């Protein structure tokens, strides 16, 4: 039986919710960076790679310790070649730690109980910014006796705080005497409201929306020597963020999620045993919205498949004032 979820966000308060700038935007220049490296996981109980590739790499590693070993003498299924990846947030300093993900590259069966040997992590510029090492976790034991539980995927692991930062990635968020705020989801209405909220807060026109994604803010002279305090004040300003009307349908799970004030124009629809009538902007004695339509359909026994099919037909007919996304 399909799981049916309805997320209703149609009240005027949610439609224009006041949200802190830090929760829906970031400053230009303050961005994460991706790190990656190739390493070896050892200590596997016969579940590592077959072949000679990992043996050659392990032999080269041993040379760094003054131990000369023939790769042919290191044939073992206890070692796996892995790719190590991590994201380094903005302004992280040497000595701070990162979580890392470890994934098998070759034909290892499992990374369970393995230990990642020290692995340099590179940025896109080819420089080393962190080193990773530690025990690999792939989750708990496989659950048995229930068909509803997913089998563990044991060739991908995780090391909490497994990377130590060695070099800071240089970043700058101040350009001359201004900073730029970037919206996580570009929207002209939200950009204009953000600029207006900043100007209202500081009682001067220091902010201007450049486009649907960016707002340029001039740093006041009073904060010329304390930019961080100014940025902190900007982050805490609340803005009535606009929520576009949209309906998201997942046909596989029978899920319908809709946000914003999703309204419907008048129509008459015949579908199977159902006849749906919207007249004068009303469904019975209620306003014609997606939420009220779904409630009415479910009250007369419509299944998730029926509701999804009806919503799709209404969108084709152009009577739903919202974006439709099908997953």
C-alpha positions in Angstrom: 0.0 0.0 0.0 1.4 3.3 -1.0 2.4 5.8 1.6 0.6 9.1 1.1 1.9 12.3 2.6 0.5 15.8 2.3 2.5 18.8 3.4 0.3 21.8 3.5 1.8 25.3 3.5 -1.0 27.6 2.5 -1.6 30.0 5.4 -0.5 33.6 4.9 2.0 33.3 7.7 3.9 30.4 6.0 3.5 32.0 2.6 5.6 35.0 3.7 7.4 33.6 6.7 9.9 35.8 8.4 13.3 34.1 8.2 16.8 35.2 9.2 19.1 36.0 6.3 21.6 33.4 7.6 19.0 30.7 7.1 18.3 31.3 3.4 21.5 33.0 2.1 25.2 33.2 2.4 28.0 35.7 1.7 29.8 35.6 -1.6 33.3 34.1 -1.0 32.1 32.0 2.1 31.8 28.7 0.3 32.6 25.0 0.9 35.4 23.3 -1.1 35.6 19.7 -2.0 38.7 17.6 -1.1 39.6 14.1 -2.4 42.4 11.5 -2.2 43.2 7.9 -2.8 44.2 5.7 0.1 44.3 2.2 1.5 42.0 0.5 4.0 43.8 -2.3 5.9 42.7 -4.8 8.5 39.9 -6.4 6.4 39.1 -10.0 7.2 39.5 -11.4 3.7 37.0 -8.9 2.2 39.5 -6.6 0.5 40.6 -6.3 -3.2 41.9 -9.2 -5.3 44.8 -8.7 -7.7 48.2 -6.9 -7.3 47.2 -3.2 -7.4 46.8 -2.7 -3.7 49.9 -4.8 -2.9 52.0 -2.5 -5.1 50.7 0.6 -3.3 51.2 -1.0 0.1 54.8 -2.0 -0.9 55.5 1.6 -1.9 54.1 2.9 1.4 56.4 0.5 3.3 59.4 1.9 1.5 58.8 5.2 3.3 59.5 3.3 6.5 62.7 1.8 5.2 61.1 -1.6 4.6 61.7 -3.2 1.2 59.0 -5.8 0.3 58.3 -7.6 -2.9 54.6 -6.8 -3.9 54.2 -10.4 -4.8 54.8 -11.3 -1.2 51.9 -9.0 -0.1 49.1 -10.7 -1.9 46.2 -10.5 0.5 42.4 -9.8 0.6 42.9 -7.8 3.7 43.6 -4.5 1.9 41.3 -2.3 -0.2 42.0 0.7 -2.5 39.6 3.5 -1.7 38.6 7.0 -2.7 38.4 9.4 0.2 36.3 12.5 -0.1 35.3 15.4 2.2 33.9 18.9 2.2 35.9 21.7 3.9 33.6 24.6 5.1 34.7 28.2 4.8 37.2 29.6 7.3 38.2 26.2 8.7 41.7 26.5 10.2 44.6 24.1 10.6 44.0 21.7 13.4 40.3 21.5 13.0 38.7 18.2 11.8 36.4 17.1 9.0 34.2 14.1 8.5 35.2 11.9 5.5 33.6 9.3 3.3 35.5 6.3 2.1 34.4 4.3 -1.0 36.0 1.2 -2.5 37.5 1.6 -6.0 38.3 -2.0 -6.8 36.5 -5.3 -6.1 36.5 -5.3 -2.3 33.5 -7.1 -0.7 33.4 -5.0 2.5 35.2 -2.3 4.3 33.8 -3.3 7.7 36.3 -3.1 10.6 38.9 -1.6 8.3 41.3 1.2 9.1 42.2 3.9 6.6 45.9 4.7 6.5 47.0 8.3 6.4 45.7 9.7 3.1 46.5 13.3 1.8 43.3 15.1 0.7 43.7 17.5 -2.3 41.8 20.5 -3.5 40.9 21.3 -7.1 44.1 23.3 -7.3 46.3 20.2 -6.5 47.4 21.4 -3.1 47.0 19.2 0.1 44.6 20.8 2.6 44.0 17.8 5.0 45.0 14.3 5.8 42.6 11.5 6.7 43.1 8.4 8.9 41.1 6.3 11.2 38.7 3.3 11.6 36.0 3.0 9.0 32.4 2.7 10.0 29.8 1.1 7.7 26.9 1.0 10.1 25.5 -1.8 12.3 25.2 -5.4 11.4 22.8 -6.4 8.7 19.3 -6.7 10.0 17.7 -10.1 9.5 14.1 -11.4 9.7 12.4 -8.4 8.1 11.9 -7.8 4.4 11.3 -4.1 5.0 14.8 -3.4 6.2 17.4 -2.4 3.7 20.6 -4.4 3.4 23.8 -2.6 4.5 26.0 -1.2 1.7 29.4 -2.2 3.1 31.8 -0.9 0.4 31.2 2.7 1.4 32.2 3.9 4.9 32.4 6.9 7.1 35.0 8.3 9.5 33.6 11.0 11.8 36.3 13.7 12.4 38.6 11.5 10.3 40.5 14.3 8.6 42.8 16.8 10.1 43.1 20.2 8.3 46.7 21.1 7.5 46.2 24.2 5.4 43.5 26.9 5.4 41.8 27.7 2.1 42.2 31.5 1.6 38.8 33.2 1.3 37.7 36.8 1.1 34.1 38.0 1.4 34.8 41.8 1.4 35.1 43.5 -2.0 36.4 47.0 -1.4 33.8 48.4 1.0 31.0 46.1 0.3 29.8 42.5 0.7 27.4 40.5 -1.5 24.6 38.3 -0.2 23.8 35.2 -2.3 20.3 33.6 -2.0 20.3 29.8 -1.7 17.3 29.9 -4.1 17.3 32.8 -6.5 14.0 34.8 -6.4 13.5 38.4 -7.4 10.8 39.0 -4.8 13.0 37.6 -1.9 16.0 39.6 -3.2 14.0 42.8 -3.3 12.6 42.1 0.2 16.1 41.3 1.6 17.5 44.6 0.4 14.5 46.5 1.8 14.8 44.8 5.2 18.5 45.7 5.4 17.8 49.3 4.5 15.0 49.5 7.0 17.2 48.0 9.8 20.1 50.4 9.3 17.8 53.3 8.3 19.9 54.1 5.2 20.1 52.8 1.7 23.1 50.5 1.9 21.6 47.5 0.1 20.6 47.0 -3.5 19.3 43.8 -5.2 21.6 43.3 -8.2 19.5 40.4 -9.6 17.4 37.5 -8.4 20.3 35.9 -6.6 22.5 38.6 -5.2 22.2 41.7 -3.0 25.1 44.1 -2.7 25.5 45.7 0.7 27.8 48.7 1.4 29.7 48.5 4.7 28.9 51.6 6.8 31.8 53.7 7.9 30.9 52.9 11.6 31.8 49.2 10.9 34.9 49.9 8.8 37.1 48.4 11.5 34.7 45.8 12.7 33.3 44.1 9.6 32.5 40.8 11.5 30.1 42.6 13.8 28.4 44.1 10.8 28.0 40.7 9.1 26.6 39.2 12.3 24.0 42.0 12.3 23.1 41.3 8.7 22.7 37.5 9.4 20.1 38.2 12.1 17.8 40.5 10.0 14.5 38.8 9.3 13.0 38.9 5.9 9.5 37.8 4.6 10.8 35.1 2.3 8.5 34.4 -0.7 7.5 30.8 -1.3 6.6 30.1 -4.9 3.4 28.0 -5.5 4.5 24.5 -6.6 3.3 20.9 -6.5 5.8 18.0 -6.3 4.6 14.5 -7.2 6.4 11.3 -6.6 4.5 8.6 -8.5 6.6 5.8 -7.1 5.7 6.5 -3.5 2.3 8.2 -4.0 3.6 11.4 -2.4 2.2 14.8 -3.1 3.9 17.8 -1.5 2.7 21.3 -2.2 3.9 24.7 -0.9 2.8 28.2 -1.2 -0.8 29.3 -1.8 -1.7 26.8 -4.5 -5.0 28.0 -6.0 -7.3 26.4 -8.6 -9.6 28.1 -11.1 -13.2 26.9 -11.8 -13.5 23.6 -13.7 -15.6 20.4 -14.0 -13.7 17.1 -14.1 -15.0 13.6 -14.6 -12.6 10.9 -13.6 -13.7 7.3 -13.1 -16.5 7.4 -10.5 -15.5 11.0 -9.4 -17.0 14.2 -10.7 -15.1 17.3 -9.4 -16.7 20.7 -9.6 -15.1 24.0 -8.7 -17.5 26.9 -9.0 -16.9 30.6 -8.1 -13.6 29.7 -6.5 -15.1 27.3 -4.1 -15.0 23.6 -3.3 -18.3 23.2 -1.6 -18.1 25.8 1.2 -14.3 26.0 1.1 -11.7 28.0 -0.9 -10.5 26.3 -4.1 -7.0 25.2 -3.2 -5.0 22.0 -3.8 -5.2 21.2 -0.1 -9.0 21.4 0.1 -9.3 19.5 -3.2 -7.2 16.6 -1.9 -9.2 16.6 1.4 -12.4 16.4 -0.6 -11.2 13.6 -2.8 -9.9 11.5 0.1 -13.2 11.9 1.9 -15.0 10.1 -1.0 -12.4 7.3 -1.2 -9.9 8.5 -3.8 -6.6 6.6 -3.7 -3.2 8.3 -4.0 -3.0 7.2 -7.6 -6.4 8.8 -8.3 -5.4 12.1 -6.7 -2.1 12.2 -8.6 -3.8 11.5 -11.9 -6.4 14.2 -11.2 -3.8 16.8 -10.3 -1.8 16.0 -13.5 -4.9 16.5 -15.6 -5.8 19.7 -14.0 -2.3 21.1 -14.5 -2.5 20.1 -18.2 -5.8 22.0 -18.4 -4.1 25.1 -17.0 -6.4 25.4 -14.0 -3.7 25.0 -11.3 -1.7 28.1 -10.6 1.5 26.5 -9.6 4.6 24.8 -11.0 4.3 21.0 -11.3 7.3 18.8 -10.7 7.1 15.0 -11.2 9.8 12.8 -9.7 
